[in-house]
Amino acid sequence: MGAIHLEDMEFYAFHGHFKEEQIVGNRFLVNLTIEANMEQPGQSDNLKDAVNYQKAYEIVKQEMEKKSHLLEHIGQRILDALYTHLEGIDHVRVKVSKMNPPMGGKMDRVSVSMER
């Protein structure tokens, strides 16, 4: 067993509850941990035996391009898409963070974490 970590993937996207957020957009960070059996790719050194993390990035990117009102919705879509399009995944954790959220005060980010 092992884990692949895609850390601080940054996207400019148009997610949010408020209409203005879906027009102006904001910066988002996504962190992804994919747990999988890494014995075979560790021995074979062949991408066909591994979970392709380039493909995982592309899946996250595609989901971030679709507008959502809630971070929970983005996280769920990312989990669903990863399990649909990647083989060999045992467990996935995703964390979606909105930078400088419109909360009425100074805040670095608000985040939602989900896993399956």
N, C-alpha and C positions, 0 to 999 in steps of 0.2 A: 504494500500500500504506500502511496505517496500523494503529494499535493502539488498542483500547479497554481501559482499565484499571479494573477494579472492585477497589478497595483496602480492605483491612481490614474486610470484611463480618463482622460479629460475630453468633455464634449460641450459644445455650445448648443443648447436645445431650447425648446419652447414648451416646457411643461409647467403646470401650475394651476391652482384653483382660480386665481384671478385672471380676468380677460387680458389685462395688461401683461401678465407673465407670458401668455401665449402669443403675444405680439412682439414684445421687446426681447424675450428670451433671457437666458441666464447660463452660467457655467455650472456643470455637473461633474462630479467625480464618481467613477464606478470602480469598486474593488471586487474581484472575483476569486474564489478558491474552489478548485475542482479536485476532488479526491478520486483517485483511480488506482488500479493495480499497475504498477510500473515495472514489474519484473521482466516481462517480455521485451518492451522497448529498451530497457536497461541492458539486456543481453544482445538484442538484434541490432540496435542502433539504426532502426528503420522507422520512418515516420508512419508508415501504414500500421504499425503495431501500437502507436501512441495516440493519446488524445491530442488532436491538432489545436494548439492554443492560438494559432493564427486564425483558424476558422472560428474559435470561440470569440476572439476580438471582433471579427466581422459580424457575428451574430449580435453581440452587444451593441455595436455601432448601428446596425439596422434597427434594433429596437429603440435606441435612443433617438432616432430620427422620426419616430411616430409620436405625435402629441398625446400627452396624458394629463389628467388633472392631479393625480396622486402618485407619489413615489412608490407606494405599495403596488400600484398597477404596473408601473415600469418594472419593478422587481419581479412580479409574477410573470410578466411577459418574457423577461430574460430567462427565468428558470424554465418556463415551458419550451421556449425556442431551443435552449441548450439541450434539453432532454430529447427533443424532437430530432435535432440535426447532428448530434454527436453520439458516437458509440463509446462504450467502455467507462462511462461515468458512474461512480458509486455514490457520490454525494456532492452537492454544490451549495456554496454560500455566496450570496451577492449582497453588496452594500451599495446603495445609491445615495449620493449626497448632493444637496442643492447648496451652492455657495452663496453667501450673502443673501439669505432669504428675506423677503419683505415681512419682518416680524414686528416692526415698530421700534427696534433697538439694534444695537451692534451685536452681531453674531457671525461667527465664521461660516458655519454650515449647519444644516439639519440633515439627518441621515435616517434611512430605514434599512434594516438588515433582514434578510429572509433566507431560508435554506430548505433544501429537500434532499 
